[in-house]
Amino acid sequence: MPMQCPYLFVNDGVRICKRMVEEGVDGKVSDFDVQHYCQGNSVNCYYFRTSEKQQTIVQAENTLKHKLSQIFTKA
């Protein structure tokens, strides 16, 4: 049995992502979303796939790559 995200809960038959609600985003999660994104793997997390979150992640990755390249080119 696959692991299910601890942030996912059911309210009156509707699946809701607590993390999305906390961020002010519509937290309703469909059956498709649960099957493909809510299995406990943060890489596949539906919450992180929202455009705003994805943009933040890409910016952080680019900053980290830049800092690492500076560290390793100075040596």
FIMAR-20802 format. One record per residue: residue in three letters; x, y, z of N, C-alpha, C in turn. Coordinates in Angstrom, 3 decimals. Atoms other than C-alpha are relative to their C-alpha. Layout:
N
- rest, nX, nY, nZ, caX, caY, caZ, cX, cY, cZ
- ALA, X, Y, Z, X, Y, Z, X, Y, Z
...
This chain:
75
- rest, nX, nY, nZ, caX, caY, caZ, cX, cY, cZ
- MET, 0.850, -1.189, 0.000, 0.000, 0.000, 0.000, 0.888, 1.242, 0.000
- PRO, -0.863, -1.179, 0.071, 1.547, 3.360, -1.025, -0.226, 0.946, 1.169
- MET, 0.072, -0.993, -1.070, 2.301, 6.007, 1.556, -0.822, 1.200, -0.468
- GLN, 0.817, -1.156, 0.356, -0.175, 8.878, 1.608, 0.483, 1.220, 0.767
- CYS, -0.477, -1.250, -0.582, 0.723, 12.490, 2.336, -0.711, 0.312, 1.315
- PRO, 0.615, -0.326, -1.294, 0.137, 13.516, 5.974, -0.796, 1.310, -0.027
- TYR, 0.721, -1.269, 0.101, -1.207, 16.909, 4.809, -1.360, -0.154, -0.671
- LEU, 1.254, 0.254, 0.690, -4.101, 15.331, 2.931, -1.058, -0.463, 0.992
- PHE, 1.096, 0.440, -0.863, -7.425, 15.090, 4.781, -1.316, 0.123, -0.748
- VAL, 1.313, 0.012, 0.633, -11.088, 14.554, 3.935, -0.972, 0.792, 0.869
- ASN, 0.992, -0.821, -0.688, -13.793, 17.091, 4.866, -1.290, -0.075, -0.797
- ASP, 1.294, 0.187, 0.680, -17.400, 16.206, 3.940, 0.165, -0.655, -1.367
- GLY, -0.201, 0.734, 1.238, -16.159, 13.817, 1.249, 0.936, 0.666, -0.995
- VAL, -0.904, -0.723, 0.894, -13.782, 16.377, -0.305, 1.422, -0.102, 0.552
- ARG, -1.401, 0.071, -0.415, -10.020, 15.758, -0.194, 0.613, 1.393, -0.055
- ILE, -0.583, -1.342, -0.116, -8.096, 18.838, 0.920, 1.451, -0.111, 0.446
- CYS, -1.409, -0.075, -0.374, -4.383, 19.640, 1.157, 0.170, 1.144, 1.008
- LYS, -0.174, -1.002, -1.059, -3.630, 21.436, 4.449, 1.038, 1.047, -0.366
- ARG, -1.075, -0.932, 0.354, -0.437, 22.996, 3.077, -0.501, 1.068, -0.969
- MET, 0.520, -0.956, 0.980, -2.254, 24.603, 0.153, -0.951, 0.984, 0.664
- VAL, 0.947, -0.869, -0.704, -4.993, 25.964, 2.410, 0.761, 1.021, 0.852
- GLU, -0.806, -0.902, -0.824, -2.363, 27.442, 4.763, 0.636, 1.116, -0.822
- GLU, -0.592, -0.999, 0.894, -0.853, 29.282, 1.764, -1.055, 0.874, -0.675
- GLY, 1.062, -0.801, 0.588, -4.231, 30.712, 0.794, -0.411, -0.456, -1.388
- VAL, 0.336, 0.570, 1.301, -4.605, 28.455, -2.260, -1.156, -0.970, 0.186
- ASP, 1.092, 0.973, -0.054, -7.697, 26.373, -3.055, 0.605, -1.376, 0.231
- GLY, -0.612, 1.254, -0.389, -6.824, 23.116, -1.338, -0.703, -1.245, -0.483
- LYS, 0.717, 1.189, 0.475, -9.298, 20.804, -3.104, 0.913, -0.829, -0.902
- VAL, -0.869, 0.912, 0.729, -7.489, 17.763, -4.469, -0.861, -1.088, -0.630
- SER, 0.805, 1.001, 0.715, -9.003, 15.480, -7.120, 0.584, -1.402, 0.169
- ASP, -0.480, 1.387, -0.035, -8.697, 11.696, -7.353, 1.292, -0.134, -0.817
- PHE, -1.193, 0.028, 0.848, -6.156, 12.187, -10.168, 1.208, 0.570, 0.756
- ASP, -1.082, -0.624, -0.763, -4.080, 14.506, -7.977, 0.514, -0.937, 1.089
- VAL, -0.393, 0.920, -1.072, -4.088, 12.015, -5.103, 0.816, -1.148, -0.582
- GLN, -0.675, 1.132, 0.615, -3.057, 9.188, -7.410, 1.406, 0.373, -0.474
- HIS, -1.276, -0.371, 0.608, -0.208, 11.128, -9.038, 0.896, 0.889, 0.859
- TYR, -0.802, -0.981, -0.720, 0.943, 13.732, -6.503, 0.027, -0.160, 1.514
- CYS, 0.141, 0.005, -1.461, -0.101, 12.870, -2.940, 0.405, -1.335, 0.617
- GLN, -0.425, 1.308, -0.486, 1.839, 9.685, -2.269, 1.162, 0.082, 0.986
- GLY, -1.026, -0.125, -1.022, 4.246, 11.056, 0.354, 1.382, 0.344, -0.527
- ASN, -1.291, -0.354, 0.590, 7.063, 11.911, -2.075, -0.025, 1.489, -0.317
- SER, 0.045, -1.453, 0.166, 7.826, 15.635, -1.881, 0.347, 0.437, -1.416
- VAL, -0.325, -0.335, 1.389, 9.229, 15.574, -5.440, -1.273, 0.051, -0.829
- ASN, 1.248, 0.064, 0.748, 5.755, 14.695, -6.719, -1.123, 0.812, 0.645
- CYS, 1.041, -0.677, -0.776, 3.868, 16.831, -4.188, -0.756, 1.041, -0.828
- TYR, 0.855, -0.930, 0.733, 0.957, 18.708, -5.727, 0.227, 1.438, 0.485
- TYR, -0.233, -1.311, -0.595, 1.629, 21.608, -3.359, 1.208, 0.684, -0.645
- PHE, -1.206, -0.575, 0.578, 5.113, 22.121, -4.800, -0.106, 0.202, -1.500
- ARG, 0.160, -0.139, 1.446, 3.838, 21.896, -8.367, -0.829, 1.221, -0.391
- THR, 0.706, -1.225, 0.343, 1.798, 25.098, -8.131, 1.007, 0.974, -0.589
- SER, -0.930, -0.850, 0.747, 3.326, 27.753, -10.390, 0.846, 0.890, 0.912
- GLU, -0.739, -0.883, -0.890, 4.316, 30.114, -7.573, 1.084, -0.775, 0.743
- LYS, -0.970, 0.817, -0.721, 6.043, 27.359, -5.609, 1.087, -0.497, -0.947
- GLN, -0.970, 0.493, 0.965, 7.707, 25.958, -8.722, 0.995, 1.095, -0.357
- GLN, -0.876, -1.114, 0.328, 9.104, 29.403, -9.576, 0.988, 0.251, 1.141
- THR, -0.860, -0.187, -1.159, 10.503, 29.774, -6.045, 1.064, -1.088, 0.060
- ILE, -0.943, 1.119, -0.017, 12.124, 26.337, -6.249, 1.062, 0.189, -1.073
- VAL, -0.950, -0.209, 1.095, 13.733, 27.124, -9.616, 0.975, 1.117, 0.361
- GLN, -0.878, -1.096, -0.406, 15.092, 30.418, -8.265, 1.008, -0.460, 1.047
- ALA, -0.893, 0.511, -1.042, 16.547, 28.653, -5.217, 1.056, -0.924, -0.600
- GLU, -0.949, 0.898, 0.657, 18.155, 25.987, -7.416, 1.053, 0.799, -0.760
- ASN, -0.936, -0.825, 0.763, 19.717, 28.644, -9.662, 0.973, 0.727, 0.916
- THR, -0.862, -0.672, -0.970, 21.069, 30.549, -6.658, 1.026, -0.971, 0.567
- LEU, -0.907, 1.015, -0.542, 22.558, 27.365, -5.212, 1.056, -0.392, -1.034
- LYS, -0.955, 0.357, 1.056, 24.159, 26.417, -8.543, 1.034, 1.104, -0.172
- HIS, -0.908, -1.134, 0.143, 25.667, 29.896, -8.825, 1.007, 0.042, 1.146
- LYS, -0.887, -0.018, -1.164, 27.082, 29.792, -5.294, 0.995, -1.152, -0.047
- LEU, -0.894, 1.143, 0.090, 28.511, 26.309, -5.830, 1.072, 0.200, -1.079
- SER, -0.982, -0.242, 1.055, 30.174, 27.338, -9.079, 1.052, 1.013, 0.464
- GLN, -0.961, -0.963, -0.539, 31.777, 30.302, -7.285, 0.970, -0.663, 0.968
- ILE, -0.837, 0.683, -0.988, 33.081, 28.063, -4.504, 1.045, -0.870, -0.703
- PHE, -0.898, 0.962, 0.644, 34.578, 25.470, -6.832, 0.918, 0.637, -1.032
- THR, -0.910, -0.655, 0.971, 36.101, 27.944, -9.321, 1.066, 0.808, 0.731
- LYS, -0.991, -0.740, -0.769, 37.966, 29.809, -6.555, 1.159, -0.867, 0.449
- ALA, -1.030, 0.919, -0.538, 39.938, 26.740, -5.465, 1.147, -0.213, -0.940
